[in-house]
Amino acid sequence: MLRSFLQQQRMRLLVALLIGLSIFGLRYSGALGARARGDLEWPMVAAQMLVAGEDPYTYKIRMSDGSMAAMYPLTTTLIAAPLAFFPPRLTGALFVGIASALLAFGLTGQRQWWRLLVFVSCPYIVAVQYAQWPILLSAAYFLPWLLPVVIAKPHLGAVVALCGRWSPTTLGITVALVLLSFVLYPTWPFAFLAHTSAYDGAIPLLVLPFGPLLLLLIPYWRNRPTRYLLLLSIVPQRLIYDLMMPLIVARSPRVLLMLTAISWAFALFAAYPDMLWQIAVVGIYGPLAVEAWLIQRSAP
């Protein structure tokens, strides 16, 4: 039995490394049409400014495509800091490659190889293109030692944190990083909040007419995947990359295959954000909620 377990772990590790290296290569080569640093642009430049003694919140950082980089909590910079001084193209590729390898390793923890279907979903591909945090946050759902990364994107990270299996060590590291952010810049929350008015996300629960039906999951909140889905439905999200996060709690290969196929409707209707949110609620959150409800109803 021990030999079989070790072989299984080696296979998980091998598959995770292959996926991570493949995604790294695809993104670094530009095959996915990705921006250099993507969503890491502000945290990377912010880290460099802090080292230089400058205030990152007083600068508008222009990205390579001419758009303005979104500003983030200072805790995001602390998590991203190890990559801050790599060339931009390498930074994005390293980030998504490492995050994807970790996610692959986490997804296969119970020999459920079908969960790797997440890697062919539209939200995941877009998250890779823009070097988005949901890949790493999703990995932290499965890997408790990775939980300190939840402070990188607090509104989504809070969902993972409230469903996480914390230890004194991971909790201590997280608290230490938050305290360090205040040591480096005591008033950063006020500086950050002053730049959040342009956020254009939506809350799935408030998407009418079907979003409020997700509240029917409340009686089953003690179940970890159900609690995760319910919490995700009440935090603001942006299209399309944030929608990879609910996919990781599909309970069966059939449901995940269906959701993966539905997710590509986001690419077809990208120019119609209101329609996309209807698709997200009906086509992603809806099936997951029904699946969770049926499982809980049939439980002894």
N, C-alpha and C positions, 0 to 999 in steps of 0.2 A: 504493500500500500504506500509506504514511504517513497519507494522508487517511482511509482506511478505519479505521486504528487510532485516530486522533483522534476520529472519529465514534463509534466503539465506546466510548471512554472517556467521551465526553460523555453517551452513553446510559446508561452505568453510573452516572455521577454523578447524572443526572436521576432515574433510578429510585430510587437510594439516598435522595435528598432527598425524593422523594414518599413513600416508605415511612416515613422518619424523621418527616416532618411529620404524616403520617396517624396514626402511633402516638402522637406527642406530643399531637395533638388529641383522640384517643380517650381517652387516659389522663387528660388534664387535665379533660376534660368529665365524667369519671366513668362513661363508657359501658361500661367494662370491669369495673366494680365494684371498682376498685383502692383500696388504702389509700394515704394521702397520700405518705409517704416510703417505705413498705414496708421493705425490707431496709436502706435507707440511714439509718434512724432513728438507730441507735447511732453510726455514723461521723459523721453531721452534728452530733449533740449533743456527741460527743467532741471534735470540732474546736473547737466553741464553748467547751467547758470548758478545753481546752488554752490557748486564747487568754486565758481568764480566770484562768489559773494554777491550775486545779483538776485533780484526778486523776479521769479518766473511769471508771477501773476500780473506784472506790469507790462508785459510784452505780448503782442499778438504774433503768434508763430505761423508763418506762411509755409504751407506744405509744397512739395515739389510740383504738384499740379495746379498751384495757384490759389487753392482754397485755404481757409483758415483752420488751423488745428484746434480741436476741441480741448478745453482745459479740464483737468482732472484733480481730484483730491491729492494732496501731497503724498499720501500713503501709496498711491499708484506709482509715483516716482521711486519710492523705496523698494518696491517689489521689482520694478523694471531696471533699477540702477546697475545690476551686473552686466547689462548689455549696452549701457549708455555710450561707451566709447568705441564700439565697433562701427565699421562703415554702415551707412543706412541700409543698403541692399542686404548686407549680411545680417543685420539686426533683425529685420522682419522675418527672414528665412529661418534663422536660429530659433526665434520665439515660437513660430508656428510649428516648426519641426519638433522641438522639445515638448511643447504642449500637446501635440498630436500623439507623440509616443507615449506620454503619460496617460492620456485619455484612452488609448488603445489598451494599455496594460490594465487600467481600471475597469474598462468595459468587460473584459474577459475574465474577471475574477472568479466567476462561478461556472466556468466552462461554457458560457453563453456566447459562442462565437458569432451568432447572428446579430448581436448588438453592434458589430462592426459596420452594419448597414448605415449607421450614422455618418460614416465617412463618404458616402455617396449622396448625401442629402444636399439640397440647395443651400440651406442656412450654413452648413459647415463649409462648403466651398467659398461662400461669400466671406465667412469669418476668416478663412485662410487668406483670401485676397486682400483684406483690409487689416490683417494682423489683430484680430479682435480677441478680447478677454474671455468670452464664453467658452472657448476651447479649454483653457486652463481651469476656469471655475468648474466646468463639468467634470474634469479629471479629479478635482478636489472632493467632489461628492462621493467618489469611490475610494479615494486614497486619503485616509485621515491625517497622515503626516504632512499632507500638502495644504491643510486647512488655513494656515496663515495667509495664503494668497487671496483670501476672500476680501481683504482690505484694499485690494487693487481697484475694485469696482463695487463700492459698498452697497448700493441698492440691490444689485443682483447677488453680490457676495453674501448679503444677509440671509438670503434664502438658503444657500448652501450651509451657512454657519448654523442656522436654526435646525438643520437636518443632519448636522455633522456629528461624528463620534469623536468628541474632543478628549484630549489627554492633558494632564497638567503641563506637559512640555509644549504642546502646540498652542495651548492657551497662553502660556507664559511668553512664547515667542511673539504671538500676535499682539499682546498687550505691550511688549517691549518696543515693537515696531511703531505702534501708534504713539507711544510716549516719545519715541525718537523724533517723530514728525513734528511734535510740538516743541521739542528742544531746538530743532533746526529752524522752525518758523512758527512761533507761538500763535499767530493770528491767521494761519492759513485757511481755516474753515470760512472765515468772513470774506477773505479774498476770493476763495473758490466760489462761494455762493453768489457773489456779485456777478459771476459770469455764466450763470445757469439759466438765465431767462430764455435763451434761444433753444433750449432742449425741446425736441419735437417728437418725443416718444408717446406711447399710448399705454393704457392699463387694460389688459385683456378683459378683466372682470367688468369694465365699464363700456365695452364695445357692445352696442345694442344691435339686435334685440336679444341675442343669445348669451352674451357674456355673463350676466347675473346668474344664469343657471349653474355656473361653476360653484356657487355657494352651497349647492346640494352635497358637495363633498365634505362639508364641515363635520358631520357626524363621524366621519372616518379619519379624522385628522391624526389620530395616533399611529396610523400606518405610515411608515417613513416615505415611500414614494408618493402616496396620496397627499401627505402634508407638503411635500416638495412642490407638487403640481399646484396645490391650492395657494401656497405662498407666492409662487411665480405669477399666478393670475392677478395678484394685487399690487405688483410693483411695476413701475414704468419700464417699457422696453422699446427698442427701436427695430425697425425692419432692416434687413432680413436676418442678420447674423444672430441676434439675441434669441431667435426662435429655434436654434439648435438645442437650447437648454432643456425644453420639455421632452425632446425626443429620447433623452437618455433614460427615462423611466418607463418606456414602453415595456409591457410585461410578456409579450409574445412576439415571435418572428413575423407572424402574419400582420399584426398591428403595425410593427415598425416598418415593414415593407410597404404597407399602404401609406403610412405617414411620409415615408421617404419619397414615394411617387407623388403624393399630393404637394409636397414641399416645392416641387419644380414649377407649380403654378405661380409661385412668387416671381419667377423669372419671366413668365409670360405676361404678368400683369404689373410689372414693376412701376409703370407710369401711373398707376391708380392706387395710391396708398390706402384710401378708404376701403376699396375692394379687397386689398391685401389683408387688412385686419379682419374683415369678415371671413376670409379664407383661413386665416390663422386660428380664429376662435372655433369655427365650424369644422375645419379640416384637420387641425392639430390638437388643440385643447379639448375639443368635443370628443373625439374617439378615445383619447387618453382618459378623460373623465368617465366615460361610459365603461371602459375596461376596468378602471379602478372600482367603480360602483358595483359592477357584476362580481368582481373578485371578492369584495367585502360582503356582498349579500350572500354569496355561496359559502363563506367561511363558517366553520362550526361555532 
